[in-house]
Structure formats: structure tokens, C-alpha cells
Amino acid sequence: AERKSGIYLIRLWEELKDIHGLPGYPSFFKYVKKHHPIKKDIEISLRINRTPGDSLEIDYSGDGLQYIIPSTGEVRKAELFVAVMSYSGKIYAEFTETQKMNDFIRGHVNALKFFGGVPQFIIPDNCKTAVSNIEDGEAVLNPTYLDLCRHYNVVADPARVRKPQDKPNVEKAVDILQSDFFQKVRKKTFTSLHELNNELRSYLKNKNGQIIKTRGKSRDELFNEELPLLKELPCKEFELFNHRQAKAHPDCHIQFNRNFYSIPYQYVGKTVDLKFNEKILHIFSGGTKIATHKIMKGHTHYSTDLKHYPEKKLADINYHLLQAKNTARKVGENVELLITRLIEREKHPLKNLRKIQGILSLSNQFTKEAFDNACERALIHNKLFYQFIKNCASNYRRPSSNFNNKAPSRMDKLICLQGGKNE
């Protein structure tokens, strides 16, 4: 049953020899092969000679291992990241929580640090974290992955889709880990990712030091031949940035994570590229950096560089501001007054353009009378914002035509005095 599930004979012999007093492994091997054979298809392969220090192969194992969170009893699956030097076959591996971009990039950084140098090429799998799409048969790298390659001055040569032969060494390493390490720890229980990685590091230290029968040297010894040929690691550690696109609003700001960041007015209406992490946001157009901002916490905040606005004389003839004024004038006197006040209250007329457009959109939801009345209340209470105006317009009631301002007359016969007597 264990053999059918993929457990190797050498592993079964190591586990059972002391319990059942088994003979040496060669005798055990011959006996099992004779009495319990498992037919396998014969595969023919051709060995490719690799150049020392030339390439590093990257892949994720299809299978992972589970670990338990003791405090909750939750069972999680850890993903296995594997990196192998093509010439020596030296293996680096670590368990990560996911196969997403952050874990994928962190695996590369840790692997290069482990090897102590940078090869000429990196050969990753053709996954979305490495390759964004294929154009004319050529792989287009994910922007974040491209940043990594530029930082380490290394060329990425992704494997073709469903072509494992493009990265045979890492495929072999994954097979070793799945058939050897996974089987060794299959009866152990792990309570954290850290504990799982400690076990893996101990295994890899022994595995890389073992003699490879076909080569007469260990992976560590072969790696020592190619270490001097690796390029030096950069002095500065790689900083992970994510990428996104945004369209510049006429108010000279782009929206990012519910906050607003200014860009030069020349780029209004264009789609710009965002490069960001938890601390800083860089904005590019056509590969040229046009603005940089610190990331703001919360939402609906503005980070504005006044130099990004056009001169006031250009703002006064701005199409969007003129259109807003004309629309407000058509709706009502109070609407026009409110819009004018929003334009004049800031240092630059365009600062409140987004807010003005939002308020004017309410004219499509309510009657002119209700909207104008809501703007009048907003001016009285100095609450010139969208939600207050919308609430006032929603609660507006048109005065009745037969409304009488006189107080109702008192009918003495219906007045009940204390004691229950009517007088």
C-alpha cells in the first residue's frame, strides 16, 4: 500500500529494518521487486551539460505540507518554493504561505542570498507572478518581476508553458523533496511555518553534502566551482513594489486606495503607471517619473503639490470649471452660490473640482426646487459636502398651497381640567 502511494523502497527499509530484523537493503530490494513488482514506463532522457554559474532554475512544488495552528486548531497548507543552480544542482527551498507575488519575490531574494551571488540567467516557471502575457511568442515579464531582474542585473528566461524539460534540474529537485523529504516527515506534526522550514533546512544541509554517484562529488563541492563565477549581490537589498494603472482626473489628481495624489496638469486625462509599496507611491508616464508621494493612511485624504496645478489664469478658463458653473446657474441661485464658494474657498480653483462634480450629479436625482433648497440649507449651516446636501434634498417637502399660519382656536368645551371636570 505504501509503495502504491509513492513511498520509496529505501524509505520503507529504513523504517522497518529494526522493527522486523530485515536483511541488508540489496536483499530486501531484490525480494520486493520479485514478489511485489510495480510496472513503470521506461523514460529515455538526454543529459545537458551546464556552464558553472550560468543559470538558476525556479519552481513551486505542486504539492505542499500541512501544519496546524495550535491556538485555533486550523490546518493550513504550506507551499514549497524551490531554487536550484543548474550546474551543481545545489538546492535551496523554503515553505511559504502562498504562491502569490510577495512570497514568490521573497523566495528569490532568500535564494540569491543563500547562494551568495547572482547567475547570468534565472529560469522561472511560466506563471502569472513572473510572466504577465505572451506577445508574438515572447514572454512579457510582470513589472514587479522585471524590477527584481533589474535590481540584481540578471536576465530572466521563463520556461515555455507545459515544458518542464526547460528547467530539468529544479524539476528533479522537486521530485527529490517530494519523494524523500515529504516521506521522511509524513508522520510528523508541525505547528508553524518556522518549524517546518527548520526541518527542511536540516534536510537540505545533509542532502547538498551527499555524494552524487554519477558525478563523484557532492552538490556543495560542485557549487564551490561555480561560486567564484557568480556576480556579487547588490549592496542594497531589493525593495518590493507593486504596479497598477490609474487615469488622471481633471482636478490634477489620481485616485489610489481611496486617497488622492496630485500629478502635473499636463497629464490630465491620461492613463499613468503607479509603482508603490506600503510607504511610497511613484507615478510614471511613458517610463518617466512625474510625481512621488508618501502613502497616506485612512481615506478621502489629499496629497497635493501646488506646482502640479496650472497657473490661475489657465484655471479660470478651465473647461470643467466653466461647465460646472453653467450647470449650477441653470439649476438655481443657491446652487450657483454654493459652487462659487467651493471654487473660491481653496488656494487653487481646481482643488474642489471632484467634490463639485459629485454635488452637481445630485441634480439628476432630485427636482431643481429640492436641490436648490438643500444647497440653501448647506450654505446656512456651512456644510458644503455631498452627503449633507443629499440628505436635505431627500427630506425636502414642498409647502402646501392652503397652508395656514394661524394657530388653531381653542374649544373650551373640550378642555379637560385636573380632576376630570369639564367647564
Beta strands, then each sheet from edge to edge (+ up, - down):
strand 1: 55-60
strand 2: 65-69
strand 3: 74-85
strand 4: 91-96
strand 5: 121-123
strand 6: 131-135
strand 7: 138-141
strand 8: 155-156
strand 9: 211-212
strand 10: 217-218
strand 11: 242-247
strand 12: 253-256
strand 13: 259-262
strand 14: 271-276
strand 15: 280-285
strand 16: 288-294
strand 17: 302-303
sheet 1: 2+ 3- 1+ 5+ 8+
sheet 2: 2+ 3- 4+
sheet 3: 6+ 7-
sheet 4: 9+ 10-
sheet 5: 11+ 14- 15+ 16-
sheet 6: 12+ 13- 17-
end
